[in-house]
Amino acid sequence: MSELQIILSVFLVMSGILLMLVGSIGILRLPDFFSRTHAVSKSDTLGIICVIFGLIIYEGFTQSSLKLFLIILFIVLSNPVGSHALGRAALKKGLTPFFSSDENEEDKL
Amino acid sequence: MEQFFLYSSIVLTIIIAVPLIRVVKGPTIFDRLLATNAIATKTLVLICLIGFLFDRIDMFIDITLAYAILGFIGSLTIAKFLESPKTSTKNE
């Protein structure tokens, strides 16, 4: 195992964990549901891609790294789809966004 | 390198525990579901890191794949169920 492999893997894992920390704080701090879906779908997906790509670089070129690559593909396909389905269900159920054009409907937070 | 995986697993466990606050005090049911979905997707990475920590990645990777598929199907099913006009989403 070469030095460059270890340095690149540690860098990718640490940056991915930092992105997931940003996503977790965003779930707590953002004002309403439709903005919390951004924190779940975007930053969490990028964090998972970074961490698992770092693990692929650490593992090398084996069968397990192929399965890790399949996990990346599945997460990229499934995580935004789940968030979008939840957001569409909330919109059909009449949940109003925080920055909506109506002035009177701010009691639904 | 073992110590790096150990410490990153500990930090990731703390990060996973943060959305539980949103699960407990979320105003609507959609907030609770979103936080549960976030916990499920981050647990995948934790299982991968534990597999590298124990040097058994060939076993843990299959658990990760099954967990990913199960979490995705569950989240999508609950979203489609709440979307139908017969179900009520009022808080009690």
N, CA and C atoms of all chains as a GROMACS GRO file, in nm:
protein
  603
    1MET      N    1   0.083  -0.119   0.000
    1MET     CA    2   0.000   0.000   0.000
    1MET      C    3   0.087   0.125   0.000
    2SER      N    4   0.067   0.210  -0.099
    2SER     CA    5   0.156   0.324  -0.114
    2SER      C    6   0.110   0.440  -0.027
    3GLU      N    7   0.198   0.537  -0.014
    3GLU     CA    8   0.168   0.653   0.070
    3GLU      C    9   0.058   0.738   0.010
    4LEU      N   10   0.061   0.754  -0.124
    4LEU     CA   11  -0.037   0.839  -0.191
    4LEU      C   12  -0.179   0.786  -0.174
    5GLN      N   13  -0.190   0.651  -0.175
    5GLN     CA   14  -0.320   0.587  -0.156
    5GLN      C   15  -0.378   0.621  -0.018
    6ILE      N   16  -0.292   0.612   0.085
    6ILE     CA   17  -0.339   0.637   0.222
    6ILE      C   18  -0.376   0.784   0.239
    7ILE      N   19  -0.294   0.874   0.183
    7ILE     CA   20  -0.322   1.018   0.199
    7ILE      C   21  -0.452   1.055   0.131
    8LEU      N   22  -0.473   1.003   0.010
    8LEU     CA   23  -0.596   1.035  -0.065
    8LEU      C   24  -0.719   0.978   0.006
    9SER      N   25  -0.707   0.856   0.060
    9SER     CA   26  -0.819   0.792   0.128
    9SER      C   27  -0.857   0.866   0.255
   10VAL      N   28  -0.756   0.907   0.334
   10VAL     CA   29  -0.785   0.980   0.458
   10VAL      C   30  -0.849   1.115   0.428
   11PHE      N   31  -0.798   1.182   0.323
   11PHE     CA   32  -0.854   1.312   0.287
   11PHE      C   33  -1.001   1.299   0.244
   12LEU      N   34  -1.032   1.196   0.162
   12LEU     CA   35  -1.169   1.181   0.114
   12LEU      C   36  -1.264   1.143   0.227
   13VAL      N   37  -1.221   1.054   0.319
   13VAL     CA   38  -1.308   1.014   0.429
   13VAL      C   39  -1.336   1.132   0.522
   14MET      N   40  -1.233   1.212   0.550
   14MET     CA   41  -1.253   1.325   0.642
   14MET      C   42  -1.343   1.432   0.579
   15SER      N   43  -1.326   1.458   0.448
   15SER     CA   44  -1.412   1.559   0.386
   15SER      C   45  -1.556   1.510   0.377
   16GLY      N   46  -1.576   1.380   0.356
   16GLY     CA   47  -1.712   1.326   0.354
   16GLY      C   48  -1.778   1.334   0.488
   17ILE      N   49  -1.704   1.307   0.597
   17ILE     CA   50  -1.762   1.317   0.731
   17ILE      C   51  -1.796   1.462   0.762
   18LEU      N   52  -1.714   1.556   0.713
   18LEU     CA   53  -1.745   1.698   0.734
   18LEU      C   54  -1.874   1.736   0.662
   19LEU      N   55  -1.893   1.684   0.539
   19LEU     CA   56  -2.016   1.715   0.465
   19LEU      C   57  -2.138   1.657   0.535
   20MET      N   58  -2.124   1.536   0.593
   20MET     CA   59  -2.238   1.478   0.664
   20MET      C   60  -2.268   1.554   0.793
   21LEU      N   61  -2.165   1.612   0.856
   21LEU     CA   62  -2.188   1.696   0.974
   21LEU      C   63  -2.269   1.820   0.934
   22VAL      N   64  -2.236   1.879   0.818
   22VAL     CA   65  -2.311   1.995   0.770
   22VAL      C   66  -2.458   1.957   0.745
   23GLY      N   67  -2.480   1.838   0.689
   23GLY     CA   68  -2.616   1.793   0.667
   23GLY      C   69  -2.694   1.773   0.795
   24SER      N   70  -2.628   1.718   0.898
   24SER     CA   71  -2.697   1.696   1.025
   24SER      C   72  -2.732   1.827   1.093
   25ILE      N   73  -2.642   1.926   1.086
   25ILE     CA   74  -2.673   2.056   1.146
   25ILE      C   75  -2.787   2.124   1.068
   26GLY      N   76  -2.787   2.102   0.934
   26GLY     CA   77  -2.893   2.161   0.853
   26GLY      C   78  -3.030   2.106   0.885
   27ILE      N   79  -3.039   1.976   0.919
   27ILE     CA   80  -3.168   1.921   0.958
   27ILE      C   81  -3.219   1.989   1.084
   28LEU      N   82  -3.129   2.025   1.175
   28LEU     CA   83  -3.173   2.089   1.299
   28LEU      C   84  -3.206   2.236   1.277
   29ARG      N   85  -3.129   2.307   1.195
   29ARG     CA   86  -3.134   2.453   1.199
   29ARG      C   87  -3.224   2.516   1.094
   30LEU      N   88  -3.253   2.447   0.984
   30LEU     CA   89  -3.328   2.512   0.876
   30LEU      C   90  -3.475   2.531   0.916
   31PRO      N   91  -3.544   2.633   0.860
   31PRO     CA   92  -3.671   2.674   0.919
   31PRO      C   93  -3.791   2.585   0.891
   32ASP      N   94  -3.804   2.526   0.773
   32ASP     CA   95  -3.925   2.445   0.752
   32ASP      C   96  -3.891   2.317   0.678
   33PHE      N   97  -3.994   2.239   0.645
   33PHE     CA   98  -3.971   2.105   0.590
   33PHE      C   99  -3.905   2.108   0.454
   34PHE      N  100  -3.952   2.198   0.367
   34PHE     CA  101  -3.902   2.198   0.229
   34PHE      C  102  -3.757   2.243   0.219
   35SER      N  103  -3.708   2.316   0.317
   35SER     CA  104  -3.566   2.347   0.314
   35SER      C  105  -3.484   2.239   0.384
   36ARG      N  106  -3.548   2.161   0.472
   36ARG     CA  107  -3.473   2.051   0.533
   36ARG      C  108  -3.447   1.938   0.434
   37THR      N  109  -3.532   1.927   0.330
   37THR     CA  110  -3.506   1.823   0.229
   37THR      C  111  -3.376   1.850   0.154
   38HIS      N  112  -3.336   1.977   0.141
   38HIS     CA  113  -3.207   2.008   0.079
   38HIS      C  114  -3.093   1.949   0.160
   39ALA      N  115  -3.101   1.967   0.294
   39ALA     CA  116  -2.992   1.917   0.379
   39ALA      C  117  -2.982   1.766   0.370
   40VAL      N  118  -3.096   1.696   0.359
   40VAL     CA  119  -3.088   1.550   0.351
   40VAL      C  120  -3.038   1.506   0.215
   41SER      N  121  -3.098   1.561   0.108
   41SER     CA  122  -3.070   1.501  -0.023
   41SER      C  123  -2.933   1.540  -0.076
   42LYS      N  124  -2.896   1.666  -0.070
   42LYS     CA  125  -2.774   1.706  -0.140
   42LYS      C  126  -2.647   1.679  -0.061
   43SER      N  127  -2.636   1.736   0.059
   43SER     CA  128  -2.508   1.726   0.128
   43SER      C  129  -2.482   1.584   0.179
   44ASP      N  130  -2.590   1.512   0.217
   44ASP     CA  131  -2.568   1.374   0.260
   44ASP      C  132  -2.523   1.286   0.146
   45THR      N  133  -2.581   1.307   0.027
   45THR     CA  134  -2.540   1.225  -0.088
   45THR      C  135  -2.394   1.248  -0.123
   46LEU      N  136  -2.352   1.375  -0.124
   46LEU     CA  137  -2.212   1.403  -0.156
   46LEU      C  138  -2.118   1.349  -0.049
   47GLY      N  139  -2.161   1.355   0.078
   47GLY     CA  140  -2.077   1.301   0.185
   47GLY      C  141  -2.059   1.151   0.174
   48ILE      N  142  -2.168   1.081   0.140
   48ILE     CA  143  -2.158   0.936   0.127
   48ILE      C  144  -2.071   0.898   0.008
   49ILE      N  145  -2.084   0.974  -0.103
   49ILE     CA  146  -1.998   0.948  -0.219
   49ILE      C  147  -1.851   0.965  -0.182
   50CYS      N  148  -1.819   1.072  -0.108
   50CYS     CA  149  -1.679   1.097  -0.071
   50CYS      C  150  -1.624   0.987   0.018
   51VAL      N  151  -1.700   0.947   0.123
   51VAL     CA  152  -1.648   0.847   0.216
   51VAL      C  153  -1.628   0.713   0.146
   52ILE      N  154  -1.725   0.669   0.066
   52ILE     CA  155  -1.713   0.536   0.006
   52ILE      C  156  -1.609   0.537  -0.106
   53PHE      N  157  -1.590   0.651  -0.173
   53PHE     CA  158  -1.484   0.657  -0.273
   53PHE      C  159  -1.346   0.651  -0.207
   54GLY      N  160  -1.334   0.712  -0.090
   54GLY     CA  161  -1.209   0.697  -0.015
   54GLY      C  162  -1.184   0.554   0.028
   55LEU      N  163  -1.291   0.482   0.067
   55LEU     CA  164  -1.274   0.342   0.105
   55LEU      C  165  -1.238   0.256  -0.016
   56ILE      N  166  -1.290   0.291  -0.135
   56ILE     CA  167  -1.252   0.219  -0.257
   56ILE      C  168  -1.103   0.236  -0.285
   57ILE      N  169  -1.054   0.359  -0.268
   57ILE     CA  170  -0.911   0.384  -0.292
   57ILE      C  171  -0.825   0.309  -0.192
   58TYR      N  172  -0.873   0.298  -0.066
   58TYR     CA  173  -0.796   0.224   0.034
   58TYR      C  174  -0.798   0.075   0.004
   59GLU      N  175  -0.909   0.024  -0.047
   59GLU     CA  176  -0.923  -0.121  -0.068
   59GLU      C  177  -0.840  -0.170  -0.186
   60GLY      N  178  -0.832  -0.088  -0.293
   60GLY     CA  179  -0.760  -0.135  -0.410
   60GLY      C  180  -0.857  -0.188  -0.514
   61PHE      N  181  -0.807  -0.276  -0.601
   61PHE     CA  182  -0.887  -0.322  -0.714
   61PHE      C  183  -0.929  -0.467  -0.690
   62THR      N  184  -1.031  -0.485  -0.605
   62THR     CA  185  -1.078  -0.621  -0.574
   62THR      C  186  -1.229  -0.630  -0.599
   63GLN      N  187  -1.286  -0.742  -0.557
   63GLN     CA  188  -1.429  -0.762  -0.575
   63GLN      C  189  -1.510  -0.676  -0.479
   64SER      N  190  -1.456  -0.654  -0.358
   64SER     CA  191  -1.526  -0.572  -0.259
   64SER      C  192  -1.536  -0.427  -0.304
   65SER      N  193  -1.433  -0.378  -0.375
   65SER     CA  194  -1.440  -0.240  -0.422
   65SER      C  195  -1.544  -0.225  -0.532
   66LEU      N  196  -1.568  -0.330  -0.609
   66LEU     CA  197  -1.675  -0.326  -0.708
   66LEU      C  198  -1.811  -0.316  -0.639
   67LYS      N  199  -1.827  -0.391  -0.529
   67LYS     CA  200  -1.954  -0.383  -0.455
   67LYS      C  201  -1.971  -0.246  -0.390
   68LEU      N  202  -1.860  -0.187  -0.342
   68LEU     CA  203  -1.869  -0.051  -0.287
   68LEU      C  204  -1.911   0.048  -0.394
   69PHE      N  205  -1.863   0.028  -0.517
   69PHE     CA  206  -1.903   0.115  -0.628
   69PHE      C  207  -2.052   0.099  -0.658
   70LEU      N  208  -2.102  -0.025  -0.645
   70LEU     CA  209  -2.246  -0.047  -0.664
   70LEU      C  210  -2.327   0.026  -0.557
   71ILE      N  211  -2.274   0.032  -0.434
   71ILE     CA  212  -2.343   0.106  -0.328
   71ILE      C  213  -2.348   0.254  -0.362
   72ILE      N  214  -2.238   0.308  -0.417
   72ILE     CA  215  -2.240   0.449  -0.458
   72ILE      C  216  -2.348   0.474  -0.563
   73LEU      N  217  -2.357   0.386  -0.663
   73LEU     CA  218  -2.458   0.402  -0.767
   73LEU      C  219  -2.599   0.398  -0.709
   74PHE      N  220  -2.622   0.305  -0.616
   74PHE     CA  221  -2.755   0.290  -0.558
   74PHE      C  222  -2.792   0.411  -0.473
   75ILE      N  223  -2.696   0.464  -0.396
   75ILE     CA  224  -2.725   0.580  -0.312
   75ILE      C  225  -2.754   0.702  -0.399
   76VAL      N  226  -2.676   0.720  -0.507
   76VAL     CA  227  -2.700   0.835  -0.596
   76VAL      C  228  -2.838   0.827  -0.658
   77LEU      N  229  -2.883   0.704  -0.690
   77LEU     CA  230  -3.016   0.693  -0.747
   77LEU      C  231  -3.125   0.707  -0.642
   78SER      N  232  -3.106   0.651  -0.521
   78SER     CA  233  -3.220   0.635  -0.430
   78SER      C  234  -3.240   0.750  -0.334
   79ASN      N  235  -3.134   0.817  -0.288
   79ASN     CA  236  -3.152   0.917  -0.182
   79ASN      C  237  -3.228   1.041  -0.229
   80PRO      N  238  -3.197   1.100  -0.346
   80PRO     CA  239  -3.280   1.212  -0.391
   80PRO      C  240  -3.423   1.171  -0.428
   81VAL      N  241  -3.440   1.046  -0.474
   81VAL     CA  242  -3.576   1.001  -0.509
   81VAL      C  243  -3.663   0.992  -0.384
   82GLY      N  244  -3.608   0.942  -0.273
   82GLY     CA  245  -3.684   0.934  -0.149
   82GLY      C  246  -3.720   1.071  -0.095
   83SER      N  247  -3.624   1.164  -0.100
   83SER     CA  248  -3.652   1.300  -0.052
   83SER      C  249  -3.756   1.369  -0.139
   84HIS      N  250  -3.747   1.346  -0.270
   84HIS     CA  251  -3.844   1.408  -0.360
   84HIS      C  252  -3.984   1.351  -0.340
   85ALA      N  253  -3.993   1.221  -0.311
   85ALA     CA  254  -4.124   1.161  -0.287
   85ALA      C  255  -4.186   1.217  -0.159
   86LEU      N  256  -4.103   1.233  -0.055
   86LEU     CA  257  -4.156   1.291   0.070
   86LEU      C  258  -4.199   1.436   0.049
   87GLY      N  259  -4.121   1.513  -0.027
   87GLY     CA  260  -4.156   1.652  -0.052
   87GLY      C  261  -4.284   1.666  -0.132
   88ARG      N  262  -4.303   1.576  -0.230
   88ARG     CA  263  -4.426   1.583  -0.310
   88ARG      C  264  -4.547   1.543  -0.228
   89ALA      N  265  -4.530   1.443  -0.139
   89ALA     CA  266  -4.641   1.404  -0.051
   89ALA      C  267  -4.677   1.519   0.042
   90ALA      N  268  -4.577   1.590   0.095
   90ALA     CA  269  -4.605   1.703   0.184
   90ALA      C  270  -4.674   1.816   0.110
   91LEU      N  271  -4.634   1.838  -0.015
   91LEU     CA  272  -4.698   1.946  -0.093
   91LEU      C  273  -4.842   1.911  -0.126
   92LYS      N  274  -4.870   1.783  -0.153
   92LYS     CA  275  -5.008   1.743  -0.182
   92LYS      C  276  -5.095   1.746  -0.058
   93LYS      N  277  -5.031   1.729   0.061
   93LYS     CA  278  -5.108   1.734   0.185
   93LYS      C  279  -5.132   1.876   0.232
   94GLY      N  280  -5.083   1.978   0.159
   94GLY     CA  281  -5.115   2.115   0.194
   94GLY      C  282  -5.020   2.180   0.292
   95LEU      N  283  -4.896   2.134   0.299
   95LEU     CA  284  -4.797   2.199   0.384
   95LEU      C  285  -4.745   2.322   0.310
   96THR      N  286  -4.753   2.439   0.371
   96THR     CA  287  -4.710   2.560   0.301
   96THR      C  288  -4.563   2.587   0.326
   97PRO      N  289  -4.489   2.631   0.225
   97PRO     CA  290  -4.348   2.664   0.245
   97PRO      C  291  -4.331   2.789   0.330
   98PHE      N  292  -4.210   2.807   0.384
   98PHE     CA  293  -4.182   2.918   0.476
   98PHE      C  294  -4.182   3.050   0.401
   99PHE      N  295  -4.125   3.054   0.281
   99PHE     CA  296  -4.116   3.177   0.204
   99PHE      C  297  -4.225   3.179   0.096
  100SER      N  298  -4.347   3.150   0.134
  100SER     CA  299  -4.455   3.151   0.036
  100SER      C  300  -4.502   3.294   0.014
  101SER      N  301  -4.581   3.312  -0.094
  101SER     CA  302  -4.623   3.447  -0.129
  101SER      C  303  -4.738   3.496  -0.041
  102ASP      N  304  -4.812   3.402   0.020
  102ASP     CA  305  -4.922   3.444   0.107
  102ASP      C  306  -4.867   3.490   0.241
  103GLU      N  307  -4.923   3.598   0.291
  103GLU     CA  308  -4.872   3.654   0.416
  103GLU      C  309  -4.937   3.592   0.538
  104ASN      N  310  -5.053   3.535   0.521
  104ASN     CA  311  -5.131   3.496   0.639
  104ASN      C  312  -5.106   3.352   0.683
  105GLU      N  313  -5.032   3.275   0.606
  105GLU     CA  314  -5.025   3.133   0.634
  105GLU      C  315  -4.894   3.094   0.701
  106GLU      N  316  -4.855   3.168   0.801
  106GLU     CA  317  -4.731   3.135   0.869
  106GLU      C  318  -4.752   3.058   0.998
  107ASP      N  319  -4.872   3.008   1.018
  107ASP     CA  320  -4.897   2.935   1.142
  107ASP      C  321  -4.878   2.786   1.125
  108LYS      N  322  -4.833   2.742   1.008
  108LYS     CA  323  -4.823   2.598   0.986
  108LYS      C  324  -4.681   2.545   1.006
  109LEU      N  325  -4.593   2.622   1.064
  109LEU     CA  326  -4.457   2.574   1.081
  109LEU      C  327  -4.452   2.460   1.179
  110MET      N  328  -0.375   0.312   1.063
  110MET     CA  329  -0.495   0.319   0.981
  110MET      C  330  -0.615   0.262   1.055
  111GLU      N  331  -0.591   0.162   1.140
  111GLU     CA  332  -0.698   0.108   1.224
  111GLU      C  333  -0.754   0.215   1.316
  112GLN      N  334  -0.663   0.297   1.373
  112GLN     CA  335  -0.706   0.402   1.465
  112GLN      C  336  -0.784   0.508   1.393
  113PHE      N  337  -0.747   0.536   1.268
  113PHE     CA  338  -0.822   0.635   1.191
  113PHE      C  339  -0.966   0.588   1.167
  114PHE      N  340  -0.982   0.459   1.132
  114PHE     CA  341  -1.118   0.408   1.112
  114PHE      C  342  -1.196   0.409   1.241
  115LEU      N  343  -1.129   0.380   1.354
  115LEU     CA  344  -1.198   0.379   1.483
  115LEU      C  345  -1.248   0.518   1.519
  116TYR      N  346  -1.161   0.620   1.505
  116TYR     CA  347  -1.202   0.754   1.543
  116TYR      C  348  -1.306   0.810   1.449
  117SER      N  349  -1.294   0.779   1.318
  117SER     CA  350  -1.397   0.830   1.227
  117SER      C  351  -1.530   0.761   1.252
  118SER      N  352  -1.530   0.634   1.296
  118SER     CA  353  -1.656   0.569   1.332
  118SER      C  354  -1.720   0.635   1.452
  119ILE      N  355  -1.638   0.675   1.551
  119ILE     CA  356  -1.694   0.739   1.670
  119ILE      C  357  -1.756   0.874   1.634
  120VAL      N  358  -1.685   0.952   1.551
  120VAL     CA  359  -1.737   1.082   1.509
  120VAL      C  360  -1.865   1.065   1.428
  121LEU      N  361  -1.868   0.964   1.343
  121LEU     CA  362  -1.987   0.940   1.261
  121LEU      C  363  -2.106   0.897   1.345
  122THR      N  364  -2.080   0.824   1.454
  122THR     CA  365  -2.189   0.787   1.544
  122THR      C  366  -2.251   0.909   1.609
  123ILE      N  367  -2.166   1.006   1.649
  123ILE     CA  368  -2.220   1.129   1.708
  123ILE      C  369  -2.300   1.206   1.604
  124ILE      N  370  -2.252   1.208   1.478
  124ILE     CA  371  -2.325   1.279   1.372
  124ILE      C  372  -2.460   1.213   1.346
  125ILE      N  373  -2.464   1.079   1.352
  125ILE     CA  374  -2.590   1.009   1.329
  125ILE      C  375  -2.691   1.039   1.439
  126ALA      N  376  -2.643   1.061   1.562
  126ALA     CA  377  -2.735   1.084   1.674
  126ALA      C  378  -2.798   1.223   1.669
  127VAL      N  379  -2.744   1.315   1.588
  127VAL     CA  380  -2.797   1.452   1.589
  127VAL      C  381  -2.940   1.461   1.533
  128PRO      N  382  -2.977   1.397   1.418
  128PRO     CA  383  -3.115   1.412   1.370
  128PRO      C  384  -3.222   1.349   1.458
  129LEU      N  385  -3.183   1.275   1.561
  129LEU     CA  386  -3.284   1.221   1.654
  129LEU      C  387  -3.361   1.333   1.724
  130ILE      N  388  -3.296   1.449   1.741
  130ILE     CA  389  -3.365   1.563   1.802
  130ILE      C  390  -3.482   1.606   1.713
  131ARG      N  391  -3.456   1.605   1.580
  131ARG     CA  392  -3.564   1.641   1.488
  131ARG      C  393  -3.672   1.534   1.486
  132VAL      N  394  -3.635   1.408   1.505
  132VAL     CA  395  -3.736   1.303   1.512
  132VAL      C  396  -3.826   1.324   1.632
  133VAL      N  397  -3.770   1.366   1.745
  133VAL     CA  398  -3.851   1.381   1.866
  133VAL      C  399  -3.939   1.503   1.857
  134LYS      N  400  -3.885   1.621   1.815
  134LYS     CA  401  -3.963   1.743   1.825
  134LYS      C  402  -4.009   1.799   1.691
  135GLY      N  403  -4.007   1.716   1.584
  135GLY     CA  404  -4.049   1.766   1.454
  135GLY      C  405  -4.194   1.807   1.453
  136PRO      N  406  -4.228   1.921   1.390
  136PRO     CA  407  -4.366   1.968   1.397
  136PRO      C  408  -4.463   1.878   1.319
  137THR      N  409  -4.425   1.836   1.200
  137THR     CA  410  -4.514   1.749   1.122
  137THR      C  411  -4.455   1.610   1.113
  138ILE      N  412  -4.536   1.519   1.057
  138ILE     CA  413  -4.488   1.380   1.044
  138ILE      C  414  -4.382   1.369   0.935
  139PHE      N  415  -4.383   1.465   0.838
  139PHE     CA  416  -4.285   1.458   0.729
  139PHE      C  417  -4.145   1.490   0.780
  140ASP      N  418  -4.135   1.578   0.879
  140ASP     CA  419  -4.004   1.607   0.937
  140ASP      C  420  -3.946   1.484   1.005
  141ARG      N  421  -4.032   1.412   1.077
  141ARG     CA  422  -3.984   1.290   1.144
  141ARG      C  423  -3.938   1.187   1.042
  142LEU      N  424  -4.016   1.173   0.932
  142LEU     CA  425  -3.976   1.075   0.830
  142LEU      C  426  -3.846   1.115   0.761
  143LEU      N  427  -3.828   1.244   0.738
  143LEU     CA  428  -3.706   1.291   0.671
  143LEU      C  429  -3.584   1.266   0.759
  144ALA      N  430  -3.597   1.291   0.889
  144ALA     CA  431  -3.485   1.267   0.979
  144ALA      C  432  -3.455   1.118   0.991
  145THR      N  433  -3.559   1.035   0.987
  145THR     CA  434  -3.537   0.890   0.990
  145THR      C  435  -3.464   0.843   0.865
  146ASN      N  436  -3.500   0.904   0.750
  146ASN     CA  437  -3.433   0.870   0.625
  146ASN      C  438  -3.285   0.909   0.629
  147ALA      N  439  -3.257   1.024   0.688
  147ALA     CA  440  -3.119   1.069   0.700
  147ALA      C  441  -3.038   0.975   0.788
  148ILE      N  442  -3.097   0.929   0.899
  148ILE     CA  443  -3.027   0.834   0.986
  148ILE      C  444  -2.999   0.704   0.912
  149ALA      N  445  -3.096   0.658   0.832
  149ALA     CA  446  -3.078   0.530   0.763
  149ALA      C  447  -2.968   0.538   0.658
  150THR      N  448  -2.958   0.651   0.586
  150THR     CA  449  -2.854   0.658   0.484
  150THR      C  450  -2.716   0.675   0.544
  151LYS      N  451  -2.708   0.741   0.662
  151LYS     CA  452  -2.575   0.757   0.721
  151LYS      C  453  -2.527   0.630   0.788
  152THR      N  454  -2.621   0.543   0.828
  152THR     CA  455  -2.581   0.418   0.891
  152THR      C  456  -2.508   0.326   0.792
  153LEU      N  457  -2.538   0.342   0.661
  153LEU     CA  458  -2.466   0.264   0.559
  153LEU      C  459  -2.316   0.285   0.568
  154VAL      N  460  -2.277   0.412   0.579
  154VAL     CA  461  -2.134   0.444   0.584
  154VAL      C  462  -2.072   0.390   0.712
  155LEU      N  463  -2.150   0.394   0.822
  155LEU     CA  464  -2.099   0.342   0.949
  155LEU      C  465  -2.074   0.192   0.940
  156ILE      N  466  -2.164   0.118   0.872
  156ILE     CA  467  -2.145  -0.026   0.858
  156ILE      C  468  -2.021  -0.055   0.772
  157CYS      N  469  -1.999   0.025   0.666
  157CYS     CA  470  -1.879   0.007   0.583
  157CYS      C  471  -1.752   0.031   0.665
  158LEU      N  472  -1.752   0.137   0.747
  158LEU     CA  473  -1.633   0.167   0.828
  158LEU      C  474  -1.607   0.057   0.931
  159ILE      N  475  -1.715   0.001   0.989
  159ILE     CA  476  -1.696  -0.107   1.086
  159ILE      C  477  -1.641  -0.231   1.016
  160GLY      N  478  -1.682  -0.255   0.891
  160GLY     CA  479  -1.626  -0.366   0.815
  160GLY      C  480  -1.478  -0.351   0.792
  161PHE      N  481  -1.431  -0.227   0.762
  161PHE     CA  482  -1.287  -0.207   0.747
  161PHE      C  483  -1.215  -0.217   0.881
  162LEU      N  484  -1.285  -0.182   0.989
  162LEU     CA  485  -1.223  -0.188   1.122
  162LEU      C  486  -1.200  -0.332   1.164
  163PHE      N  487  -1.291  -0.422   1.127
  163PHE     CA  488  -1.279  -0.562   1.168
  163PHE      C  489  -1.209  -0.649   1.064
  164ASP      N  490  -1.165  -0.590   0.950
  164ASP     CA  491  -1.104  -0.664   0.838
  164ASP      C  492  -1.196  -0.771   0.782
  165ARG      N  493  -1.326  -0.748   0.787
  165ARG     CA  494  -1.422  -0.843   0.729
  165ARG      C  495  -1.511  -0.771   0.630
  166ILE      N  496  -1.451  -0.693   0.538
  166ILE     CA  497  -1.531  -0.609   0.449
  166ILE      C  498  -1.612  -0.695   0.351
  167ASP      N  499  -1.566  -0.816   0.321
  167ASP     CA  500  -1.639  -0.899   0.226
  167ASP      C  501  -1.771  -0.949   0.284
  168MET      N  502  -1.780  -0.954   0.419
  168MET     CA  503  -1.908  -0.993   0.479
  168MET      C  504  -1.996  -0.871   0.502
  169PHE      N  505  -1.936  -0.760   0.550
  169PHE     CA  506  -2.018  -0.643   0.587
  169PHE      C  507  -2.074  -0.573   0.464
  170ILE      N  508  -2.012  -0.592   0.347
  170ILE     CA  509  -2.059  -0.519   0.229
  170ILE      C  510  -2.194  -0.573   0.183
  171ASP      N  511  -2.221  -0.703   0.205
  171ASP     CA  512  -2.351  -0.758   0.168
  171ASP      C  513  -2.460  -0.708   0.261
  172ILE      N  514  -2.425  -0.695   0.392
  172ILE     CA  515  -2.520  -0.638   0.488
  172ILE      C  516  -2.555  -0.495   0.447
  173THR      N  517  -2.454  -0.420   0.400
  173THR     CA  518  -2.477  -0.282   0.360
  173THR      C  519  -2.571  -0.273   0.241
  174LEU      N  520  -2.551  -0.361   0.142
  174LEU     CA  521  -2.638  -0.359   0.024
  174LEU      C  522  -2.782  -0.390   0.061
  175ALA      N  523  -2.802  -0.492   0.146
  175ALA     CA  524  -2.938  -0.529   0.186
  175ALA      C  525  -3.003  -0.418   0.265
  176TYR      N  526  -2.926  -0.352   0.352
  176TYR     CA  527  -2.979  -0.244   0.434
  176TYR      C  528  -3.018  -0.124   0.348
  177ALA      N  529  -2.938  -0.096   0.244
  177ALA     CA  530  -2.969   0.016   0.155
  177ALA      C  531  -3.100  -0.007   0.082
  178ILE      N  532  -3.117  -0.128   0.029
  178ILE     CA  533  -3.239  -0.157  -0.047
  178ILE      C  534  -3.360  -0.154   0.045
  179LEU      N  535  -3.347  -0.209   0.166
  179LEU     CA  536  -3.460  -0.213   0.260
  179LEU      C  537  -3.501  -0.073   0.304
  180GLY      N  538  -3.403   0.012   0.336
  180GLY     CA  539  -3.436   0.147   0.379
  180GLY      C  540  -3.502   0.228   0.269
  181PHE      N  541  -3.453   0.212   0.146
  181PHE     CA  542  -3.510   0.287   0.034
  181PHE      C  543  -3.655   0.245   0.008
  182ILE      N  544  -3.681   0.114   0.009
  182ILE     CA  545  -3.818   0.066  -0.017
  182ILE      C  546  -3.912   0.111   0.093
  183GLY      N  547  -3.867   0.108   0.219
  183GLY     CA  548  -3.952   0.150   0.330
  183GLY      C  549  -3.987   0.297   0.322
  184SER      N  550  -3.887   0.380   0.294
  184SER     CA  551  -3.912   0.524   0.287
  184SER      C  552  -4.006   0.559   0.172
  185LEU      N  553  -3.986   0.495   0.057
  185LEU     CA  554  -4.070   0.524  -0.060
  185LEU      C  555  -4.213   0.477  -0.037
  186THR      N  556  -4.230   0.362   0.031
  186THR     CA  557  -4.363   0.311   0.058
  186THR      C  558  -4.440   0.402   0.152
  187ILE      N  559  -4.374   0.452   0.257
  187ILE     CA  560  -4.443   0.540   0.352
  187ILE      C  561  -4.478   0.672   0.285
  188ALA      N  562  -4.389   0.720   0.194
  188ALA     CA  563  -4.418   0.846   0.124
  188ALA      C  564  -4.540   0.829   0.033
  189LYS      N  565  -4.548   0.717  -0.040
  189LYS     CA  566  -4.664   0.697  -0.127
  189LYS      C  567  -4.791   0.676  -0.047
  190PHE      N  568  -4.778   0.615   0.073
  190PHE     CA  569  -4.896   0.594   0.157
  190PHE      C  570  -4.949   0.727   0.211
  191LEU      N  571  -4.857   0.817   0.251
  191LEU     CA  572  -4.902   0.946   0.303
  191LEU      C  573  -4.954   1.036   0.193
  192GLU      N  574  -4.917   1.009   0.067
  192GLU     CA  575  -4.959   1.094  -0.043
  192GLU      C  576  -5.106   1.072  -0.077
  193SER      N  577  -5.160   0.954  -0.047
  193SER     CA  578  -5.298   0.923  -0.085
  193SER      C  579  -5.395   1.008  -0.003
  194PRO      N  580  -5.507   1.052  -0.064
  194PRO     CA  581  -5.593   1.149   0.004
  194PRO      C  582  -5.673   1.093   0.121
  195LYS      N  583  -5.672   0.963   0.142
  195LYS     CA  584  -5.753   0.909   0.251
  195LYS      C  585  -5.683   0.916   0.386
  196THR      N  586  -5.548   0.918   0.385
  196THR     CA  587  -5.478   0.916   0.513
  196THR      C  588  -5.471   1.056   0.572
  197SER      N  589  -5.483   1.063   0.702
  197SER     CA  590  -5.475   1.192   0.771
  197SER      C  591  -5.336   1.209   0.830
  198THR      N  592  -5.279   1.329   0.814
  198THR     CA  593  -5.145   1.353   0.866
  198THR      C  594  -5.144   1.453   0.979
  199LYS      N  595  -5.254   1.465   1.048
  199LYS     CA  596  -5.260   1.558   1.162
  199LYS      C  597  -5.183   1.502   1.281
  200ASN      N  598  -5.120   1.593   1.354
  200ASN     CA  599  -5.056   1.551   1.479
  200ASN      C  600  -5.160   1.531   1.587
  201GLU      N  601  -5.135   1.434   1.672
  201GLU     CA  602  -5.228   1.416   1.782
  201GLU      C  603  -5.189   1.502   1.901
   0.00000   0.00000   0.00000
